[in-house]
Amino acid sequence: MNLSEERTIAAAPDVVWAAILDAEVLKACIPGCQELTGSPEEGFEAVVVQKVGPVKATFKGVVQVSDVDPGRSCRLSGEGKGGAAGFAKGSASVQLEADGAGTRLTYEVDAKVGGKLAQLGGRLIDSFAKKLADQFFTNFQTTVEERGS
């Protein structure tokens, strides 16, 4: 599943950049995130609970930050295992650009699933992945704008 979107965030690029590397912000923005520890340099460990159709699972995994161009772009990559439910992995390439007093954030998401989750069917999985990405970036936009005001 591939998805790309763009949002304008009412905060300066340096504020948005700091937030995208902040474990506390990421934890608050990842839907179903129970725990998130670590750092951008060493990677984050996460515990996320999600329900996809009839399958509910607790995913334990890692999130890495790579391809860093400070203040401008990075890639967030994650992989989680949900036991019998299977696995999920994906990445988001994020680019920031000044847009007046705010920041234009552009992202491209690529996600894959396996195990029981993959048996649910491509349309359900694609729709769920799009919803999850949208929720994350909506939460991120709200959190950053609230902190910036």
Residue, then its C-alpha position, 0 to 999 in steps of 0.5 A: m500500500n502506497l499513500s502520499e499526502e500533504r498538510t500545512i501545519a501552523a508552526a515554524p519548520d524548526v518546531v515541526w522538526a523538533a516534534i517529529l523527533d520527540a518520543e513523547v510527541l510520537k507516542a501521543c500521535i501513534p494510534g493505539c500506542q501504549e509505550l514508546t521509548g528510545s531516541p532518534e539516534e538509537g531508534f525507538e521501541a514501541v508497543v501498539v494495540q490495534k484492531v483490524g477487522p476481526v483481528k486485535a493484536t498487540f504489536k511490539g516493534v521498533v521505529q528507526v529514523s533514517d535519511v535525516d536532512p536536519g530540518r528538512s526531511c527524514r524517513l520513519s520506518g517501523e516494524g512490529k510483530g503481533g504474535a499469531a496476528g502476523f506482522a506489520k511494517g512500513s515507512a513514511s518519508v517526511q519532507l518539511e518546507a516553510d510555507g508562510a508562517g507555517t510548514r508544509l509537511t509532505y509524506e509518502v507512506d509504504a506499508k506491508v502486512g503478513g500473517k492473519l492480517a494479510q488474509l483479511g484482504g487487500r482492500l480492508i488492509d489498504s483502507f486501514a493503513k490509510k486511516l492509520a496514517d491519516q490519524f497519525f498525521t492529524n494527531f501530529q498536526t494538532t499536537v504541534e499546533e497546540r504546543g506552538s500556541 
